[in-house]
Amino acid sequence: MKYISLTLLAPFLLSCAIAKNPVSREETIHPGEVKWLEFKTTDVGVKLFCKGQEVKVEAHKDKAQAIVIESYFSDLQPFTCSLKSNDQVLEEVFFKVVEKEYKAEKLKVDSKRIALSPKNQKRADAEQLVLNKIYASSEPRFLFTKAFQEPMNSVVTSVYGTKRVYNNVKKGQHLGTDYRAAIGDKVPAANAGKVVFAGDLFYTGWTVIIDHGMDVFTVYGHCSKTLVKEGDMVERGQLIALSGNTGRTSGPHLHWGVKIQGQYVDGFVLIDETKKAFKE
């Protein structure tokens, strides 16, 4: 009887010996920002879950890497990211979301420039469907091995997150970074990746979009000329376009956008996070 009891208990005792308490840590994030996460693990089949949703993770033989974002439109609720192997939680990251105040920018413009004509609205809507399809598909691995860099060495004229107030009425927010540029200035890629769009759009004119893998995209808008085509693989710093004054704009400049996991985020935070990750 004693032998039978030990036999029955053996699987339970073995599972207790194998199971470990998950490693945990705390992080802080602001609306519109990103956080580069790295986990020490030899399990190449791990999965990452944040807010109940799976987030793409790239696993190597000794570590796993992922990017976590917080929407600009955050409800400021704390959340947890769990790295799992099958049903076992290996590590947990507890995020505290801290409010960030973005500045407002008041603009006086002709009312005709705010409301679109039916023709232009139809074009903009059709282009948005094309863009949605582009952003819904991304390479299944990070295509870069270096930190992101600014797409232009110039003065920033409008920062990410700026609230746009047209004629004393709030009309949204600027979820990108604008650089002062003349027509024809060189525009290099912020990092290595695959060109998934190079063409003319109603809002951003001649535009290049690069997929950097794992739902990370960068956008270069209002260009006078694109120098790459869809399907091209580019390296960090490679010339991809010339700045311009195309699309819906009031003057020559470069608009740089960073879209990760379906949300536009602050490109400067991505630069800082990847600099730390790649020790640059």
C-alpha positions in Angstrom: 0.0 0.0 0.0 2.9 2.3 0.8 4.5 1.5 -2.5 1.2 2.3 -4.4 0.9 5.7 -2.6 4.4 6.8 -3.6 3.7 5.7 -7.2 0.6 7.8 -7.3 2.4 10.8 -5.9 5.4 10.6 -8.2 3.9 12.6 -11.1 2.8 15.3 -8.7 6.1 15.5 -7.0 7.9 15.6 -10.4 5.7 18.5 -11.6 6.4 20.4 -8.4 10.1 19.9 -8.9 9.9 21.2 -12.5 7.6 24.1 -11.9 9.3 27.4 -11.0 8.0 30.7 -9.8 8.1 33.1 -12.8 10.7 35.8 -12.8 9.1 39.2 -12.5 10.2 42.9 -13.0 8.6 46.3 -13.3 8.7 48.8 -16.1 7.2 52.3 -16.7 5.8 53.4 -20.0 4.0 56.6 -21.2 1.2 56.9 -23.8 2.7 56.8 -27.3 5.9 55.1 -26.2 7.6 51.8 -26.7 9.6 49.5 -24.6 12.2 46.9 -25.9 12.0 43.7 -23.8 14.6 41.1 -23.7 14.2 37.7 -21.9 16.9 35.2 -21.0 15.5 31.8 -22.2 16.7 28.9 -24.2 13.1 28.0 -25.2 12.6 29.0 -28.9 8.9 28.3 -28.7 8.0 31.0 -26.1 5.1 33.3 -26.6 4.4 36.8 -25.1 1.0 38.0 -24.0 0.2 41.6 -23.1 -3.3 42.8 -22.1 -4.7 39.4 -23.1 -3.3 39.7 -26.7 -0.3 37.9 -28.2 2.6 40.1 -29.0 5.2 38.9 -31.6 8.4 37.8 -30.0 11.6 36.7 -31.7 13.3 33.8 -29.9 17.0 32.9 -30.2 19.0 30.1 -28.6 19.7 32.1 -25.5 17.2 35.0 -25.5 13.9 36.3 -26.7 13.2 39.9 -27.9 10.0 41.9 -28.3 8.7 45.4 -28.5 5.8 46.5 -26.3 3.8 49.7 -27.0 1.3 51.9 -25.3 -1.2 53.7 -27.4 -1.2 57.5 -27.5 -4.9 57.1 -26.6 -4.1 55.1 -23.5 -6.6 54.7 -20.6 -3.5 54.8 -18.3 -4.4 51.4 -16.8 -1.5 49.2 -15.6 -0.9 45.9 -17.5 1.1 42.8 -17.4 3.1 41.0 -20.1 3.7 37.3 -19.6 6.3 35.2 -21.4 5.0 31.7 -21.6 6.2 28.2 -22.7 3.1 26.2 -23.3 1.0 27.0 -20.3 3.8 27.8 -18.0 4.6 31.4 -17.2 8.4 31.9 -17.3 8.6 35.7 -16.7 6.2 38.5 -16.0 6.7 42.2 -16.7 4.4 44.6 -14.7 3.9 47.9 -16.5 2.9 51.1 -14.9 1.4 53.6 -17.4 2.3 57.2 -16.5 0.4 60.1 -18.1 2.3 62.4 -20.4 1.3 65.9 -21.4 1.7 66.7 -25.0 1.8 70.3 -26.2 -0.8 72.0 -28.3 -0.1 73.7 -31.6 -2.6 76.4 -32.8 -2.9 76.9 -36.5 -4.9 79.4 -38.6 -5.9 77.9 -41.9 -8.4 78.4 -44.7 -11.5 76.4 -43.7 -11.4 74.9 -47.2 -8.2 73.1 -46.3 -9.8 71.4 -43.3 -12.9 69.8 -44.9 -12.2 67.5 -47.8 -14.2 67.5 -51.0 -16.2 64.4 -51.8 -13.7 63.5 -54.5 -10.7 63.9 -52.2 -12.4 62.1 -49.4 -13.1 59.1 -51.7 -9.5 59.0 -52.7 -8.2 59.2 -49.1 -10.6 56.5 -48.0 -9.5 54.2 -50.8 -5.8 54.8 -50.0 -6.5 54.0 -46.3 -7.8 50.6 -47.3 -4.5 49.9 -49.1 -2.5 51.1 -46.2 -4.4 48.9 -43.8 -3.6 45.9 -45.9 0.1 46.8 -45.9 0.2 47.2 -42.1 -1.6 43.9 -41.6 1.3 41.9 -43.0 4.9 42.1 -41.7 8.0 40.0 -41.9 8.1 37.3 -39.1 11.5 38.5 -37.7 13.3 41.7 -37.0 15.1 42.8 -40.2 17.5 45.0 -38.3 20.5 44.3 -36.1 21.4 47.9 -35.2 19.6 50.8 -33.4 17.2 53.1 -35.3 18.4 56.5 -36.2 16.8 59.8 -37.2 15.9 60.0 -40.9 17.4 63.5 -41.3 20.0 65.6 -39.5 17.8 68.7 -39.3 15.7 70.8 -37.0 12.5 69.2 -35.7 9.6 71.6 -36.4 6.8 69.5 -35.0 7.2 66.7 -32.4 5.2 63.6 -32.0 2.0 63.9 -30.1 1.4 67.6 -30.7 -2.3 68.4 -30.4 -3.5 70.2 -33.5 -5.9 73.1 -33.0 -7.2 74.6 -36.2 -9.0 77.9 -36.0 -9.5 77.3 -32.2 -11.1 73.9 -32.8 -9.1 70.7 -31.8 -8.9 68.6 -34.9 -6.7 65.7 -33.8 -3.0 65.2 -33.1 0.2 64.9 -35.0 1.4 61.4 -34.5 4.7 61.8 -36.2 7.8 64.0 -36.4 8.3 66.8 -38.9 11.8 67.9 -40.0 12.7 71.2 -41.6 13.8 70.4 -45.2 14.2 72.0 -48.6 13.0 70.3 -51.7 15.5 67.8 -52.8 17.3 67.1 -49.4 18.4 63.5 -49.0 16.3 61.1 -46.9 18.0 58.0 -45.6 16.3 54.9 -44.1 16.1 54.9 -40.3 17.0 51.2 -40.2 17.3 48.1 -42.3 14.1 46.7 -43.7 11.9 45.9 -46.7 10.2 48.6 -48.8 6.5 47.8 -48.8 5.2 51.0 -50.4 6.6 53.7 -52.6 4.0 55.9 -54.2 1.8 59.0 -54.1 -0.8 59.4 -51.3 -3.4 62.2 -50.8 -2.3 63.2 -47.3 1.5 62.5 -47.4 2.2 62.9 -51.1 5.1 60.8 -52.4 5.7 58.4 -49.6 8.0 55.5 -48.7 7.0 52.9 -46.1 9.6 50.4 -44.8 8.7 47.1 -42.9 11.4 46.4 -40.3 9.8 43.1 -39.3 7.6 42.1 -36.4 5.0 44.8 -37.0 7.5 47.6 -37.0 7.1 50.2 -39.8 8.6 53.6 -40.6 6.9 56.2 -42.9 8.6 59.0 -44.9 6.2 61.5 -46.3 5.9 64.7 -48.5 8.9 63.6 -50.6 9.6 65.1 -54.0 11.0 61.8 -55.3 11.2 58.2 -54.2 14.4 56.4 -55.0 13.3 52.8 -54.0 10.5 50.5 -55.1 8.3 48.0 -53.4 10.2 44.8 -52.5 13.6 46.5 -52.2 15.7 45.6 -49.2 17.4 48.6 -47.7 20.1 49.2 -45.1 20.2 51.7 -42.3 21.3 55.1 -43.7 20.6 54.1 -47.3 19.2 56.9 -49.5 15.5 56.2 -50.2 14.0 59.5 -51.2 14.3 63.3 -51.6 12.3 65.6 -49.4 9.6 67.8 -50.9 6.3 69.5 -50.6 3.9 67.0 -51.9 0.5 65.9 -50.5 -1.5 67.9 -47.9 1.2 70.3 -46.6 1.8 74.0 -46.1 5.5 73.9 -47.0 8.5 71.7 -47.7 9.4 69.3 -44.9 9.9 65.6 -44.1 7.2 63.8 -42.1 8.5 60.7 -40.3 6.1 58.3 -38.8 6.7 55.1 -36.8 3.9 52.5 -36.7 4.2 49.5 -34.4 1.5 46.9 -33.8 -1.0 49.1 -35.5 -0.3 52.3 -33.5 1.8 55.4 -34.3 4.4 55.8 -31.6 7.2 58.3 -30.8 10.1 57.5 -33.0 12.6 59.1 -30.7 11.7 56.6 -27.9 12.2 53.8 -30.4 15.7 55.2 -31.2 16.6 55.4 -27.5 15.2 51.9 -26.7 17.1 50.2 -29.6 20.3 52.1 -28.7 20.2 50.5 -25.3 19.3 47.1 -26.7 22.1 47.1 -29.3 24.5 49.0 -27.0 25.1 51.9 -29.3 
